[in-house]
Amino acid sequence: MIAQVIVDVPVNRTNRPFDYKVPSWLSPLIRVGSRVIVPFGPRKLQGYVIGIAEQGEGEITSSRLRDVEQVLDDTPPLTPELLELGEWMSRQYLCPWVTAVQAMIPAVLKGKSEKWLVATAALEREACGNSGLLWELFRKRQMPLAEVEKQFPDEYLLVPGFISSGLVATEYQVTDRITRKQQSFVRSLLSGPELAEAIRSLPARAEQMKRALELLQMHEGQSFSIQMLQTEYGISRASLKSLEKKGFVSIEQVEVYRDPYANRRFADKPKPDFTPLQQQVLASILQSIKMGTYASYLLHGVTGSGKTEVYLEAIEQTLAKGREAIFLVPEISLTPQMVERFKARFGADVAVLHSALSQGERYDEWRKIIRNEVKVVVGARSAIFAPFRNVGLIVIDEEHESSYKQEETPRYHAREVALWRAKKNDAVLLMGSATPALETYALATRGRYELLEMPERVGNRPMPQVHVVDMREELHAENRSMFSRKLHEMIADRLEKGEQMVIFLNRRGFSTFVMCRSCGYTMRCIHCDISLTYHKTNHTARCHYCGYTIVQPAHCPECQSEHIRFFGTGTQKVEAELAKLFPGIRVIRMDVDTTSRKGTHEELLNKFRNGQGDVLLGTQMIAKGLDFPRVTLAGIIAADSSLHLPDFRAAEKTFQLLTQVGGRAGRHELAGDVVIQTYAPEHYSIVHATRHDYPAFYRDEMLQRRRTGYPPYFRLVLITFSHEDLPVVIRGAHMLADFLRPRLARTTIVLGPVASPIARVKDRFRFQIMLKYRDEPQLSDLLAQATAAFEEWNKQQKVLMTIDVDPYVLL
């Protein structure tokens, strides 16, 4: 038997399967999708089996093939479908196959190859002499080489001599990071009359021991965790150990799932009556689910129109057909509120995957999926790789969100992967948004997806009234505050009424930059071409790209002036200003700085939901997915800040953000208001956002895209180069551009090479090439050839090159 294995060496020259012989003793264990340990050169590496073939007559003998050394899993973590998907991603996103495959499995399953020092049979007591290292190896028989260097630095240089003398040898070992949670459970060894007699035999003072046996007698055949017996019944571990010594009970270690929601109770809410619009869109979706054929839908519904109830009903009908469902939401929308709705509706059939879980919790949730113990997965981008075998429905909520695009290799878009899986499984793909991505909406208008519309809120509740404030007029009126008079007045009104507010600012920190008023010096990162952001809590200036931090100086480093001040506005500054203008106001601030500790995100939202805060102040993470009945005001400070980024999607992102933040207000019985503060009130993205008019925005933005030649009229590929030496990175960029130009179609536009908008990050200079194309059917093959040619040129230079197909970040 021969196994075809892709090994964990993510470079292009090894981007193919390698053949290994399967020893007879491993034949019953190995399957397509298994993780294996194989020798590769001098090393041992983790690999993935992508095919198995029997050795036939007349074929090249397998005697020269090296053996598979170990199979790591009882159940393969990769299904044949996921392996095929990995191969497609490798071609589509120009990444090694193994990199695509590793994106699909939990981090704990990604093996790490380490060099170990191993004692040979020759290493006996007498041979150890005065060497502390040899004595340690004599006792342990093996140690990681990195540990040897750390523990025995003085003897590390002697290791080659020990090896040549035959006392020790080196070998590569692959380890994963799997841990399993175990709990101690108590089980009775007696039953009936024997158990009753045991209870009577205990002395009167052994109250805890009697209580434990009586509990086991009441629930005969059941076992109880020691933790539960301690907390709920006050029975000590010592008492249980005494019962074990007497032979009355056994204490066993049992593996349990790490479930972040184990101690939560989710109240099932009755299904609402569907509105005529909801019934109309559901009729089409449920018909496709019933037929079990591929179909794709774009559900365009305003904020508060009841899209989530449509999703829940579609999932319920999918499960009724005996199939499985994947529900994707942006990471920032994966709130406890969202999880609660799914757990309440589908109970133990739901697995949740997102970054707030520990690696162990994610692994255990993933194991529920691979073991067919759940039917629904709710998660962020990577949940699209859930190892289901019978997917019937994939839902992408807020499908316009840029977080569905991965910015590291493999640079996939979850929407494209979902489309592939839906077609492969004859499943339904349902994408929903109040502000669909232009590319998606354009495809829907052309018939690629079926367009479903829900233009009204549930219960005919009005959309919030939007007030646009021109901040230039505020300056003319000598209002220097970050709050316009309109927003100030409305905050005071809500405080008086006891209603709640959401205030949004797309920046964290106290101020955006630090500048000297005397000489104009601006504090910049020494490693990146970017200004430092001032953080008041610890009086530091920090780079949000590489993390470089310095203490805020009292004097200008250039001219020694004391007039070094903070400019711009961050969330910390808004919080301080609110406290100054409205004494006693209760502000809950949510940004990366306040939610870095596990559980704080949920903790802060619960405080706000329970009425412990008047204002929820934050960045992007408060813009979507939140539904609070008492929120009647949404204030947006510096609404146009995202308009000035060097990004062709700047207007689209601004429109989406304003619409989504505004949608947090007035979602229930109380009417809502939105205040948008801007220096560009005439910009079409702001004008259309105030009217909740997506079609009008779509028409204007499509005219801009057509005029400038951007998606959806053209597709893009961004190729970025980086190196510590500027001339080297320029040479690398020109080498690739010169290779591509004569081979591309005349209609394809090559922009660059030019310096990237942020020309230096982490001490590496950055250059880029952008390709704009309409019809390049062989582009993937051509880029693969270009990569091979570049690698040949790059052997000595070590320029880092990344290729991003359909990029979302152009900085």
C-alpha positions in Angstrom: 0.0 0.0 0.0 1.3 3.5 -0.9 0.1 6.7 0.6 0.3 10.0 -1.3 1.2 12.7 1.3 1.5 16.4 1.2 4.2 17.4 3.8 4.4 20.4 6.1 6.9 22.3 4.0 5.0 25.3 2.7 7.1 26.3 -0.3 6.3 26.0 -4.0 9.0 23.5 -4.9 7.5 20.9 -2.5 3.9 21.8 -3.4 3.0 18.2 -4.6 2.2 14.8 -3.1 5.1 12.5 -2.1 4.8 8.7 -2.1 5.4 6.7 1.1 5.1 3.0 1.8 2.5 2.1 4.4 3.8 -0.7 6.7 1.3 -3.6 7.2 0.8 -2.7 10.8 -0.4 0.8 9.9 -2.7 -0.4 7.0 -5.9 -0.7 9.1 -5.3 2.8 10.6 -4.4 5.0 7.6 -7.2 6.7 5.6 -7.5 9.6 3.2 -7.4 12.8 5.3 -5.3 11.2 8.1 -2.4 13.2 9.7 0.8 11.2 9.5 4.4 11.5 10.6 6.8 10.9 7.7 10.6 11.2 7.1 11.4 14.1 4.8 15.1 14.5 4.1 16.8 14.3 7.5 13.7 15.5 9.3 10.5 14.0 10.5 7.4 16.1 9.5 3.7 16.0 9.8 1.8 15.4 6.5 -1.7 14.8 5.3 -2.7 11.7 3.2 -4.5 12.8 0.0 -4.7 9.4 -1.6 -4.0 5.7 -1.1 -3.1 3.3 -3.8 -2.5 -0.5 -3.8 0.9 -1.7 -5.2 0.0 -3.4 -8.5 2.0 -5.9 -10.6 4.4 -4.3 -13.1 4.6 -1.1 -11.2 7.8 0.5 -10.0 8.8 -1.3 -6.8 8.0 0.4 -3.6 11.2 -0.9 -1.9 12.9 2.5 -2.5 10.1 4.4 -0.8 10.4 5.4 2.8 7.8 4.3 5.4 5.0 6.2 7.0 6.1 6.2 10.6 2.9 7.1 12.5 -0.8 7.8 12.0 -1.8 10.5 14.4 -5.6 10.2 14.5 -8.3 7.6 14.9 -10.7 9.7 12.8 -9.1 11.7 9.9 -9.5 15.4 10.6 -9.9 16.1 6.9 -12.8 14.9 4.7 -12.2 14.1 1.0 -14.2 17.2 0.2 -11.9 19.4 2.3 -8.8 18.0 0.6 -10.3 18.7 -2.8 -11.2 22.2 -1.5 -7.6 22.7 -0.4 -6.3 21.8 -3.8 -8.7 24.3 -5.4 -7.6 27.0 -2.9 -4.0 26.3 -3.7 -4.6 27.1 -7.4 -7.1 30.0 -6.8 -5.1 31.9 -4.1 -1.6 30.8 -5.2 -0.5 29.2 -2.0 1.0 25.8 -1.1 -1.6 23.0 -0.8 -0.5 22.2 2.7 -1.1 25.9 3.8 -4.7 25.7 2.6 -5.2 22.4 4.4 -3.8 23.7 7.6 -6.3 26.6 7.6 -9.0 24.0 7.9 -8.0 22.4 11.2 -7.6 23.6 14.8 -4.3 25.1 15.8 -3.6 22.3 18.3 -3.5 19.8 15.4 -0.7 21.6 13.6 2.4 19.5 14.3 5.7 21.0 15.3 9.0 19.3 14.2 11.8 19.5 16.8 15.3 18.1 16.9 15.9 15.9 20.0 19.0 14.4 21.6 18.5 10.7 22.2 20.6 8.4 24.4 22.0 5.3 22.6 22.5 1.8 24.1 26.2 2.8 24.7 25.2 5.5 27.2 25.6 3.6 30.5 26.2 4.8 34.0 30.0 4.5 33.6 30.1 6.5 30.4 28.5 9.6 32.0 31.6 10.7 34.0 31.3 14.3 35.2 28.9 15.4 32.5 25.6 16.8 33.9 24.1 16.6 30.4 25.0 12.9 30.0 23.6 12.0 33.5 20.3 13.8 32.5 20.1 11.9 29.3 20.9 8.6 31.1 17.9 9.3 33.3 15.5 10.7 30.7 16.8 8.9 27.6 15.9 11.9 25.4 15.6 15.7 25.5 14.7 18.5 22.9 17.9 20.1 21.6 16.6 23.5 22.5 16.1 22.4 26.1 19.7 21.0 26.1 21.0 24.4 25.0 19.0 26.2 27.7 19.8 23.8 30.6 23.5 23.0 29.8 24.9 26.0 27.9 28.5 25.1 29.0 28.2 21.6 27.5 26.2 22.4 24.4 29.4 22.8 22.3 30.4 19.2 23.4 27.3 17.7 21.8 29.0 16.9 18.4 31.8 15.0 20.3 29.2 13.0 22.2 27.5 12.1 18.9 30.7 11.0 17.2 31.6 8.9 20.2 28.3 7.0 19.8 26.9 7.9 23.2 24.0 10.0 21.9 22.2 10.6 18.5 19.9 13.2 17.1 16.5 12.6 15.7 13.5 14.7 14.6 10.2 14.3 16.5 6.8 15.8 15.6 4.5 16.8 18.5 1.1 18.4 18.4 -0.5 20.4 21.2 -3.6 18.3 21.9 -4.7 18.3 25.4 -7.9 16.8 26.7 -9.9 17.9 29.7 -10.5 15.2 32.2 -12.7 15.2 35.3 -13.0 12.7 38.2 -16.3 10.9 38.4 -17.6 8.7 41.3 -19.5 5.5 40.5 -21.0 3.0 43.0 -19.6 -0.5 43.0 -22.6 -1.8 45.0 -26.3 -1.9 44.2 -29.5 -2.9 45.9 -29.2 -4.5 49.4 -25.4 -4.4 49.3 -25.5 -0.6 48.9 -28.1 -0.2 51.7 -26.0 -2.4 54.0 -22.9 -0.3 53.2 -24.8 2.9 54.2 -25.9 1.3 57.5 -22.3 0.1 58.2 -20.9 3.7 58.2 -20.5 5.3 61.7 -22.9 8.2 62.5 -20.1 10.8 62.3 -19.4 9.9 58.6 -22.1 12.2 57.4 -20.5 13.1 54.1 -19.8 9.5 53.2 -23.4 8.5 54.0 -24.7 11.5 51.9 -22.6 10.4 48.9 -23.8 6.8 49.1 -27.4 7.8 49.6 -27.1 10.0 46.5 -25.7 7.1 44.4 -28.5 4.9 45.8 -31.2 7.4 44.7 -29.7 7.6 41.2 -28.6 4.0 40.8 -26.4 3.4 37.7 -25.4 7.0 37.4 -22.0 8.6 38.2 -21.3 12.0 39.6 -18.4 14.4 39.1 -16.3 15.0 42.2 -16.5 18.8 41.5 -20.3 18.7 41.5 -20.4 16.6 44.7 -18.1 19.2 46.4 -19.9 22.4 45.3 -23.5 21.3 45.4 -23.5 18.7 48.3 -20.5 19.7 50.4 -18.9 16.2 50.1 -15.1 16.4 50.4 -12.6 14.6 48.2 -11.2 12.9 51.3 -14.6 11.4 52.2 -14.9 10.0 48.6 -11.4 8.6 48.8 -12.3 6.8 52.0 -15.3 5.2 50.3 -13.0 4.1 47.5 -10.6 2.5 50.0 -13.5 0.6 51.5 -14.4 -0.8 48.1 -17.8 0.9 48.0 -17.1 3.3 45.0 -14.7 3.7 42.2 -13.2 7.1 41.2 -12.5 7.3 37.4 -11.0 9.9 35.1 -13.4 10.7 32.3 -12.7 13.0 29.4 -15.2 15.9 29.1 -15.5 18.7 26.5 -14.3 22.2 27.4 -17.6 23.9 26.8 -17.6 27.7 27.3 -21.4 27.6 27.5 -21.7 24.6 29.8 -23.2 26.5 32.8 -25.5 28.7 30.8 -29.2 28.1 30.4 -30.8 29.4 27.2 -34.5 30.2 27.4 -36.3 29.1 24.2 -38.2 32.0 22.7 -41.5 31.4 20.8 -41.2 31.7 17.1 -42.5 35.1 15.9 -45.2 35.5 13.4 -43.5 36.1 10.0 -44.3 39.3 8.2 -45.6 39.1 4.6 -42.1 40.1 3.4 -40.4 37.4 5.5 -42.9 34.8 4.2 -42.2 35.8 0.7 -38.4 35.5 0.8 -38.7 32.2 2.9 -40.9 30.6 0.2 -38.1 30.8 -2.4 -35.3 29.7 0.1 -37.4 26.8 1.6 -38.3 25.5 -1.9 -34.6 25.1 -2.8 -33.9 23.4 0.6 -36.8 21.0 0.0 -35.5 20.1 -3.5 -32.0 19.6 -2.3 -30.4 21.4 -5.2 -27.8 24.2 -5.4 -29.2 27.7 -5.2 -27.7 31.0 -4.2 -29.5 34.0 -2.8 -28.7 37.6 -1.7 -31.1 38.8 0.9 -31.0 42.6 0.9 -32.9 43.7 4.0 -32.7 47.0 6.0 -31.4 46.9 9.6 -34.2 45.6 11.8 -36.1 43.9 9.0 -35.9 40.4 10.6 -33.2 38.8 8.5 -32.0 36.6 11.5 -35.4 35.0 11.9 -35.3 34.1 8.2 -31.9 32.5 8.7 -33.1 30.5 11.8 -36.2 29.2 9.9 -34.0 28.2 6.9 -31.6 26.3 9.3 -34.5 24.6 11.1 -35.9 23.3 7.7 -32.4 22.2 6.7 -32.1 20.1 9.8 -35.6 18.7 9.3 -34.3 17.4 5.9 -31.5 15.5 7.8 -28.8 17.9 6.5 -26.3 20.3 8.2 -25.9 24.1 8.3 -23.0 26.5 8.6 -23.8 30.0 9.8 -21.1 32.7 9.3 -21.0 36.0 11.0 -18.2 38.7 11.2 -16.1 38.2 14.3 -17.4 41.5 15.8 -21.0 40.4 15.3 -20.4 37.1 17.0 -21.8 38.4 20.3 -23.2 36.4 23.2 -26.6 37.8 22.1 -26.2 36.0 18.7 -25.0 32.7 20.3 -27.9 32.8 22.7 -30.4 32.9 19.9 -28.9 29.8 18.3 -28.4 27.9 21.5 -32.0 28.6 22.5 -33.4 27.5 19.2 -31.2 24.4 18.5 -29.7 23.5 21.9 -27.0 20.9 21.9 -27.0 20.7 18.1 -24.9 23.9 17.9 -21.1 24.2 17.9 -19.6 27.7 18.2 -16.2 28.6 16.7 -14.6 32.0 17.3 -11.4 33.7 18.4 -12.6 34.4 22.0 -12.4 30.7 22.8 -9.2 29.1 24.1 -7.4 26.7 21.7 -8.7 23.8 23.8 -12.3 25.0 23.7 -12.1 25.5 19.9 -10.6 22.0 19.5 -13.4 20.5 21.6 -16.1 22.4 19.6 -14.4 21.1 16.4 -14.4 17.5 17.7 -18.2 17.7 18.1 -18.4 18.5 14.4 -16.0 15.8 13.2 -17.8 13.2 15.4 -21.3 14.2 14.0 -22.5 15.3 17.4 -23.8 18.6 16.2 -25.8 19.7 13.1 -25.2 23.5 13.1 -21.9 25.5 13.3 -22.0 29.2 14.2 -18.7 31.0 13.7 -16.5 33.6 12.1 -14.6 33.2 8.8 -12.8 29.9 9.4 -16.0 28.1 10.4 -16.6 27.7 6.6 -14.2 24.8 6.9 -16.4 22.9 9.3 -15.8 19.2 8.5 -19.5 18.3 7.9 -20.3 15.6 5.3 -23.8 16.6 4.3 -24.0 20.4 4.2 -27.4 21.6 3.1 -27.3 25.3 3.9 -24.5 28.0 4.3 -25.6 31.4 5.6 -23.3 34.4 5.4 -24.7 37.3 7.6 -23.4 40.8 6.9 -21.8 39.4 3.7 -20.2 42.8 2.9 -17.9 42.6 5.8 -14.2 42.8 5.0 -13.3 40.4 7.9 -14.5 37.5 5.6 -11.3 38.1 3.7 -8.2 36.5 5.3 -5.2 38.8 5.1 -2.5 36.1 5.7 -1.7 33.1 3.5 -4.0 31.5 2.3 -5.7 34.8 1.4 -9.1 33.3 0.8 -12.5 35.0 0.9 -15.1 33.0 2.9 -17.8 33.9 0.3 -15.8 32.2 -2.5 -15.2 29.2 -0.4 -18.8 29.0 0.6 -19.9 29.2 -3.0 -17.5 26.3 -3.9 -18.9 24.1 -1.0 -22.5 24.9 -1.8 -22.0 23.8 -5.4 -20.1 20.7 -4.3 -22.8 19.7 -1.8 -25.9 20.7 -3.8 -26.6 23.1 -0.9 -28.3 26.5 -0.6 -26.0 29.6 -0.1 -27.8 32.5 1.6 -26.0 35.8 1.9 -27.6 38.7 3.8 -26.9 42.4 4.4 -28.5 45.8 4.7 -25.5 47.1 2.7 -24.3 44.3 0.3 -20.9 44.5 -1.2 -21.0 46.2 -4.6 -19.6 43.1 -6.3 -22.2 40.8 -4.8 -25.1 43.2 -5.5 -23.9 43.6 -9.1 -23.8 39.8 -9.6 -27.3 39.5 -8.1 -28.7 42.1 -10.5 -27.1 40.1 -13.4 -28.8 36.9 -12.2 -25.8 35.1 -10.8 -27.6 35.1 -7.4 -31.3 35.4 -6.8 -32.0 38.8 -5.2 -34.5 38.9 -2.3 -35.6 42.3 -0.8 -36.9 43.2 2.6 -37.1 47.0 2.5 -39.1 47.5 5.7 -38.5 47.0 9.4 -40.5 44.4 11.4 -43.8 45.8 12.6 -43.5 48.7 10.2 -41.3 50.5 12.8 -39.8 53.6 11.2 -36.2 53.9 10.3 -34.3 56.2 12.7 -34.4 59.9 11.8 -30.9 61.0 10.6 -29.5 64.4 11.4 -26.4 65.5 9.5 -24.2 68.1 11.2 -21.7 70.1 9.2 -18.8 70.5 11.6 -17.4 73.4 9.5 -20.5 75.4 10.7 -19.8 74.3 14.3 -16.3 75.9 14.0 -17.8 79.1 12.5 -20.2 79.1 15.6 -17.0 78.8 17.7 -18.0 75.4 19.0 -14.5 73.7 19.5 -15.9 70.6 21.2 -15.8 67.2 19.6 -19.6 67.2 20.1 -21.8 69.3 17.9 -24.6 71.3 19.5 -27.2 68.9 18.1 -25.5 65.8 19.5 -24.9 67.5 22.9 -28.6 68.4 23.1 -29.7 64.9 22.2 -27.3 63.2 24.7 -28.7 65.5 27.5 -32.3 64.6 26.4 -31.6 60.8 26.6 -30.0 61.1 30.0 -33.0 63.0 31.2 -35.4 60.3 29.8 -33.2 57.4 31.1 -32.7 56.0 27.6 -29.4 54.6 26.2 -27.0 55.7 23.4 -24.4 54.3 21.2 -21.5 56.6 20.2 -19.2 55.4 17.4 -15.7 56.5 16.6 -13.4 54.5 14.3 -10.3 55.0 16.3 -8.9 53.8 19.6 -6.5 55.5 21.9 -6.7 59.1 23.2 -5.5 61.0 20.2 -4.4 60.1 16.7 -1.0 61.7 16.7 1.4 63.7 18.8 2.9 67.0 17.4 5.1 69.8 18.5 3.5 73.2 18.0 6.8 75.0 18.0 8.6 73.1 15.2 6.0 70.8 13.7 7.7 67.6 14.7 5.4 64.6 14.6 6.1 61.4 16.7 6.5 58.5 14.3 7.3 54.8 14.7 11.0 54.1 14.2 10.1 50.8 12.5 7.1 51.8 10.3 6.1 54.9 8.2 3.2 55.7 10.5 2.4 58.1 13.3 2.2 57.0 16.9 -1.1 57.0 18.7 -1.2 58.5 22.2 -2.8 56.3 25.0 -3.7 58.3 28.1 -4.2 55.3 30.5 -0.4 54.6 30.6 0.8 57.9 29.0 2.4 56.1 26.1 2.6 56.6 22.3 2.1 53.3 20.4 2.4 52.0 16.8 -0.8 50.1 15.9 1.2 48.2 13.2 4.2 46.7 15.0 3.5 47.5 18.7 6.5 49.8 19.2 5.8 51.9 22.3 7.5 54.8 24.0 6.6 56.9 27.1 5.1 60.3 26.1 8.0 62.8 26.3 7.6 66.1 28.2 9.7 68.0 25.7 9.9 67.8 21.9 12.8 65.5 20.9 13.7 67.9 18.0 13.6 71.4 19.5 13.2 70.6 23.2 10.0 72.8 23.3 7.4 72.1 26.0 4.6 72.7 23.5 4.2 69.0 22.4 0.5 68.2 22.2 -2.0 65.6 21.2 -4.1 66.1 18.1 -7.1 64.2 16.7 -9.7 62.3 18.6 -9.6 58.7 20.0 -12.1 56.7 22.1 -10.3 57.5 25.3 -10.5 61.2 24.6 -14.3 61.0 23.8 -14.8 59.1 27.1 -13.0 61.9 29.0 -14.9 64.6 27.2 -18.3 62.9 28.0 -17.3 62.7 31.7 -16.4 66.4 31.7 -19.6 67.7 29.9 -22.1 65.4 31.6 -21.0 64.7 35.2 -22.1 61.3 36.4 -22.7 59.9 32.9 -21.9 56.1 32.8 -19.8 55.3 29.8 -18.9 51.7 28.8 -16.0 51.9 26.3 -15.4 49.0 23.9 -12.3 48.9 21.8 -9.3 46.6 21.4 -7.7 48.1 24.6 -10.7 47.4 26.8 -11.7 43.9 25.4 -8.3 42.2 25.2 -8.9 40.0 28.2 -11.0 36.9 27.6 -14.7 37.4 28.5 -14.5 41.3 28.8 -16.5 41.7 25.5 -19.5 39.8 26.9 -19.1 41.3 30.3 -19.3 44.9 29.0 -22.3 44.1 26.7 -24.1 42.5 29.6 -23.5 45.6 31.8 -25.0 47.8 29.1 -27.9 45.5 28.5 -28.7 45.4 32.2 -28.9 49.2 32.3 -25.5 49.8 34.1 -24.4 52.2 31.4 -25.9 55.2 29.6 -23.5 55.2 26.7 -21.9 52.4 24.8 -18.8 54.1 23.2 -16.6 52.2 20.8 -15.0 51.4 17.5 -16.0 48.9 14.8 -17.0 46.2 17.3 -20.2 48.1 18.4 -21.3 48.8 14.8 -23.1 45.6 14.0 -25.1 42.8 15.4 -26.2 44.6 18.6 -29.9 44.9 19.5 -30.7 46.8 22.7 -34.4 47.9 23.2 -33.6 51.1 25.1 -31.0 52.5 22.6 -32.7 55.5 20.9 -29.6 57.5 19.8 -26.6 56.7 17.7 -23.9 59.4 17.4 -21.2 59.1 14.8 -18.2 61.3 15.4 -15.8 62.0 12.4 -18.1 60.1 10.0 -15.9 61.0 7.0 -12.5 59.8 8.5 -12.7 56.6 6.4 -13.4 58.6 3.2 -9.8 59.9 3.0 -8.0 56.5 3.0 -6.2 55.5 -0.2 -8.7 52.8 -0.9 -11.2 52.6 -3.9 -13.7 51.1 -1.4 -13.5 54.2 0.9 -17.0 55.5 -0.1 -18.5 52.1 0.1 -17.1 51.4 3.6 -18.3 54.8 4.8 -21.8 54.2 3.6 -21.9 50.7 5.1 -20.5 51.9 8.5 -23.0 54.8 8.7 -25.9 52.6 7.8 -24.9 49.8 10.2 -24.2 52.1 13.2 -27.4 54.1 12.6 -29.3 50.8 12.5 -28.6 50.2 16.2 -31.1 53.0 17.2 -34.9 52.7 17.4 -35.1 48.9 16.8 -37.9 48.3 19.2 -40.9 50.4 20.5 -39.0 53.7 21.1 -38.2 55.8 18.1 -34.6 56.4 17.2 -32.3 59.3 16.1 -28.9 59.2 14.4 -26.5 62.2 14.5 -23.8 62.1 11.8 -21.0 64.6 12.4 -18.9 65.3 9.2 -16.8 67.8 7.4 -18.1 66.5 4.0 -21.9 66.5 4.3 -22.3 66.8 0.5 -20.4 63.5 -0.2 -22.8 61.0 -1.9 -22.0 58.2 0.5 -23.2 60.4 3.4 -26.2 61.8 1.6 -27.5 58.4 0.7 -26.8 57.0 4.1 -28.9 59.7 5.7 -31.8 58.6 3.4 -31.2 54.8 3.9 -31.1 54.6 0.1 -28.8 51.8 -0.9 -30.0 51.6 -4.6 -29.1 55.3 -5.1 -25.7 54.8 -3.5 -25.1 51.7 -5.7 -25.8 53.7 -8.8 -23.4 56.6 -7.9 -20.6 54.3 -6.7 -20.9 52.0 -9.8 -20.4 55.2 -12.0 -17.2 55.9 -10.0 -15.9 52.3 -10.3 -16.6 52.2 -14.0 -14.8 55.6 -14.6 -11.7 54.5 -12.5 -11.6 50.9 -13.6 -12.2 49.0 -10.3 -14.3 46.0 -9.2 -16.8 44.9 -10.3 -15.8 46.2 -13.7 -12.2 44.9 -13.3 -10.7 42.2 -11.0 -7.5 42.9 -9.1 -4.3 41.1 -8.0 -2.0 42.9 -5.6 1.6 41.7 -5.5 3.6 43.1 -2.5 7.4 42.9 -2.0 9.3 43.6 1.2 13.0 43.7 2.2 15.2 45.5 4.7 17.2 47.0 1.8 15.3 49.4 -0.5 17.4 48.9 -3.7 16.9 45.1 -3.4 13.1 45.3 -3.0 12.9 47.7 -6.0 14.9 45.2 -8.1 12.7 42.4 -7.1 9.5 44.3 -8.0 10.9 45.3 -11.4 12.0 41.7 -12.1 8.5 40.4 -11.7 6.9 43.2 -13.6 9.2 42.7 -16.5 8.4 39.0 -16.5 4.6 39.6 -16.5 4.1 42.5 -18.9 4.9 40.7 -22.2 2.8 37.6 -21.2 -0.4 39.4 -20.1 -3.3 40.2 -22.4 -3.3 43.8 -23.8 -6.5 44.6 -21.9 -4.7 43.9 -18.6 -3.4 47.0 -16.8 -0.1 46.7 -14.8 0.2 49.5 -12.2 3.6 49.9 -10.7 6.0 48.9 -9.3 5.5 51.7 -6.8 6.1 52.2 -3.1 3.2 50.8 -1.0 0.9 53.5 0.7 2.6 52.5 3.9 6.1 52.2 2.5 7.8 50.7 5.6 6.5 48.3 8.2 8.7 46.6 10.9 11.9 47.9 9.3 11.0 46.4 5.9 10.6 48.6 2.8 7.5 47.7 0.7 6.8 48.0 -3.0 3.8 46.8 -4.9 2.4 45.9 -8.4 -1.3 45.9 -9.1 -2.9 44.0 -12.0 -6.3 45.1 -13.3 -7.9 42.5 -15.6 -11.2 41.5 -17.1 -10.4 38.4 -19.2 -7.3 36.5 -18.2 -8.4 32.8 -18.1 -4.8 31.5 -17.5 -3.9 34.1 -14.9 -3.4 31.6 -12.1 -1.0 29.5 -14.3 0.9 32.7 -15.4 1.3 33.9 -11.8 2.5 30.4 -10.8 5.2 30.6 -13.5 6.1 34.2 -12.4 6.4 32.9 -8.8 8.8 30.1 -9.9 10.9 32.6 -12.0 11.0 35.0 -9.0 12.1 32.2 -6.6 14.9 31.3 -8.9 16.0 35.0 -9.0 15.4 35.4 -5.2 17.7 32.6 -3.9 20.3 35.0 -2.7 18.2 38.2 -2.2 15.5 36.9 0.3 12.8 39.3 -0.8 9.4 38.4 0.6 6.7 38.4 -2.0 2.9 38.0 -1.4 0.2 37.7 -4.0 -3.3 38.7 -3.0 -6.1 37.8 -5.4 -9.1 40.2 -5.1 -7.5 42.2 -2.3 -9.4 44.1 0.3 -6.5 45.9 2.0 -4.4 48.0 -0.4 -2.1 49.6 2.2 
